[in-house]
Amino acid sequence: MKTILLNIFTLFALSSTVLGQTLTYTTSVNSSPGQNYSVNITIILTEIIPVQNNCTWGYNYNIAYDYDIQIVHNGNGNNFINLNTLQGYLTCGLNQGIYFNLPNNGGSGSSITQGNPWNSNSDCAISTVESLLCNTIIFQVQGPGIPNQFISLEPNSILPVEWLSFDVKNKNNTAKINWSTASEKNNDYFTVEKSIDGKQWVSLAKIDGAGNTNSTSSYTWVDNNPSIGTSYYRIKQTDFDGQTDYSSIESFILEGSEIKLYPNPATNVINIKSSNKINDDSVLILNSFGQDVSNKLNRISTNQIDVSSLPAGFYSIIINGNSTKFQKL
């Protein structure tokens, strides 16, 4: 899972850089000369924690984060500084913001926000800090020699790919995957990835990128054997130096096909009628013991099978994961 890294190295000049799969933010505020210290803070947003298990109608959530706070002493001054105020205010897209406290005396650890903002979507199983756009934090800091102030941090970096669009559409019971970019920088290739549960991903295809361009680039790839039910797709982008980035996640629903066999019972030839496309390698025939007998049969055509060589009995035919039975006389 990609994380968003917020790194505050001594709170006042603002800059940001991209390091692999993290977004790094830096700014600085130094105490007055009499105190002689600076504050270094690192916040890593790691994952979305849904409050409800079922999110058909939306869900509340919190965010897990790691933190590392260092109070650095610069020469003479008080070596035991405690800040009076140190807290953050995180917003995710247009959702309600979340306050979270940080230890005023420094230290590192992990925590979870407690704000429980509401998201009206049903994506709790696959939501991430990126997909919910959790990319704006306002820090409030005040301490000896540091007047009370608010510092807003937002992403301000050159992305390897500026995603323009991404969708997955059903075309004749195949998943047609389209995506486009507004610009690409050092982009080597894309990988089409698929998941059944939104957590475990497999790679399906590798598509060459445009390298460096400020023009719109469009791409298409077709999954000819999509899974029955709901599945998920995303695009992984890889730079020439091996760094990666991801698109959003799109769901795809394929209804189970209706299979009809005739004649049934059959003596010589059985005909197959299916609402989905039938591929030669997608048909499996099992006997009553669950043994595969497909290789003993002659495929007359895509929709016709010679079953004359089969012993009399009951058989199951499985096409694209859907099963029905027939009798051989």
N, C-alpha and C positions, 0 to 999 in steps of 0.2 A: 504494500500500500504506500502510495506516495505521501510524504509529509510536507507541511509548509513550515519552514524554519524561519523564525524571527530572531535576529541576533542584534542586540543593542549593546554596542561596545562602549561607550562613555557618553552619554546622552548630549548632541547639538548639530553638527553638520550631517545632512541626510544623503545617503547613497544606498544602492542595492546592487547585488550581483546574483547570477544564477550559477549554482554549483550542482551539476548532475540533476538529481531529482528533488532538490530543495530550492526554495526561494529565500535568499538571505537579505536581511534589512539591517542597516547600520545607521546610528545617529549618536550624538554625544551631548552630555551636559556635565560640566565640571562644577565642583563646589567652588565657593569663594576661596581666595588665596589663603585665608586664615585656617581653613579646614583641610585643604590639600588632599582631596580624594575624588575618585570617580566611581561610577556605577556601571558594571557590565552585566547585561541580562541576556539570557538565551531562552527562548520559548519555542518548543516544538509541538505543534498540534498533530496528534498521532491518529486518532480515529473518532468516528461518530458513535455514540452509545445511545441507541433508541431506548426509551422508557417502556414502550409497549412492544409485545411480541407480534401483535397483529396490527398492520398499518394500512388496511384497506381504505380507510377514510382519513388517513393522515397519522401523524405521530409527534409526540414530544421527544426531545433528545438532549443530551449533554455531550461535551467534548472532552476527551482524554488528552492530557498534555504533559510534557516533561519540562522542567525548568532548571536553570542554573544561574544563580545570582551571585556575583562577586563584587565586593566593595574593596576597591584597590586604593591603597594609601600611597600618596606621592610625596615622600620626604617627611618633613616635620609636620606634626599635627596630631589630632586625636586618632589613635589606632583602634578604637572601639566604637565605631560609628553605627548607630541604628537610625534608619530612615524613619520619618514620622508617617509617611504615606507611600505605599507602592501597590498599585492595583491596575488591572487592565479591564478594558471593555471591548469585547469581541462581537462583531456582527457577521452573520452569514447571509449573504444576499439581501433580500428585503425582509428577512425574519427579525424577530425581536432580538435585541442584543443581550449579551451575557456578561455580567461582572465576575471577575475572579481575583482573589487576593494572592499576593506573593509575600514571602517572608521579608520583613523589614531589615533583618539582620544578616541577610544573605543565606546561601545554602543551595542545595540541589535536591531534586526529587521528582515525583510524579503525582498528579492529582486529576480530578474530574470536576468540571464546572457543575453548578447546581441550579442554573437558571431555568431549565426545562422549556426552552422556546418551542413553538409549534411549527411543524412543516406540513402543509396540506397535501403533499404528494404521497404516493404509496411505495416509495423506493427505499424503505428502511433497511432492507436486506443488502442493498448495494451502495448505499450512500457513503460518501467520503467527504473529508474536509474540502476537497476540490469541487466535487459535484454540488455541494451546498454553498459554494463560494464563500468559505470562511476565510476571507483574505483582508479584513480591515480590523486593526486593533488600535485603540486609543489608550495610551498609558498615562496615568497620573502619578507624579513623583514629587515628593517634598521631603526635605531633611535639613540638617544643619548646613548652612551655607548654600542650600539649593532652594530657591523660592518655589512655591506651589505652581505646577505647570502641567499642561496636557500636551502630549505628543502623539500625533496621528501617523500611523504607518500603513501604507498600502503598497501592493506590488508595483514596481517601477523598473521592469527589466525587459531585455530583448529576448523574446521567446524563440526557440528554434523553429517552431511552426506556429503560424497564426491560423487557428482552425476557423473555417468559414461555415461549413455545414457538415452534418453527418446523419444519415438515415438508413434504415433497413426496411425494405418493402417486399411484400409477397408478390412474386411474379410466376404464375403457373406452378405454384407450390414449391418454388425455390426462394431462397432469401437473397435478394439483390441489394448489395451493400454499396452505398454511394457516399463519398466524402470529398470535400474540397478545401483548399487552403488559400488564404489571401496572400501569404508570403511564406518563404522557406529559407532557412539559414543553415548551411552545412548539413542538410538533410540527406542521409544516405538511403534509407528505405523505410517502408511501413510494413507492419505485420498485422494481419487480420486475426483477431483472437475471439474465441467463443467460450461461453460458460453455460452450464445447465442451472447452477445454483447462484450465480453471481459472485462466487468466491474462488472456485478452482477454474483456471483458464487454460485452454489449449490453443496452440498456434495452427492456423489453417492455411495461410498463404503469405508470401513475401512479395511486396510490390516496390519497385524502385522509386525513390523520391526524385524531386527536381533539382536537388543540390542547393543552389542559391538562386532565388528569384523573388522579385517583388510583384509578379503577376499572379493572377488566379490560376490554380492548377486543380483539375478534377480527376477523380479516380473512381473505378467501379470494379467490383469483384462479386461473383455469384457463388453462393453455397448451394450446390445442387442436391445435397442431402441434409436439409435442416432437420432438427429433432422435432418429434411430435410434442405438442404442448408449448410451454414458454421457455425460451432460451434467450441469452444475452450476447451482444456483440460489442466489441470496442476495437479501436485502432491504436496500435503501439507504434510510436515514431522513434527511430534510432538515428543519432548523429554519426558523422564519420569517425568521431572519437569514442563511440560506444555509449554516450549518454542517451537517455531515453525520456520520452514524454508520452502521455496518453490522451486520447480523445474522451469525450463523455461516453456513457454506456447507454446503448439502445436495446430495448426488448423486442422480441419477435415471437408471434404466436402462430402456430400451425396446427390446425384442427386435424384429428386423426382421420385417415381415409376410410371410406366405405368399400369393402371388398365383396364382390359377388362372384361365385363360381358356378359354371353351368357346362354340361349337365352335372348334376350332383344327386345321386351317385353317378360315377363315370366308369366307362369301360376302357376306352382307348385314349381319347383326347379330352383335356379339360380346358375350358376357356376362362380367362380372368378379366374381370371388369373392375377397375379401381378409379376412385375420384382423384388420386394422385398419380404422378408420373411413375412408371415402373421401369427400373433399370435392371439389366441382366444380372448384376451382382447383388440385387436387393431382395431376391426371392429365395426363401429357405423352406424346404419341405421336410417334416419330421414324421417318423412313424409313431406308433402308439407307445414305444419304449423311449421316445425322445431322441432317437438316433437320426442324424442327418442323412437323407437319401437323395439329396438334390443332384449329386454328381452321377447318379445312376439313370437320370432321366434325360430325354432329348427335348430341348427347347425348340419347338417348331417356329415360333416367333416370340416377340416380347410378351404377347398376351395369350399364347397357346403352349401347353406342355403335353407331351406324349407320356401318359402314365401306364401304358399297356404292359410295361415290364414289371410293374409293382405287384406284389402279392395282394390278394384281396384283404381288405381291412380298412381301418379308419386312420386318417392322416391329418396333420395340421400344416397349413401353408401360411408362412409369415412374410409379409411384404412391408418394408419400411417400418418395422416395429409393430405392425398390426396383424392380428392372427384370426384365421377362421378355419373351419374343419370341412373335410370332404370324405366321401366313402368311395373306395375302389372296389368294384364288383369283380 
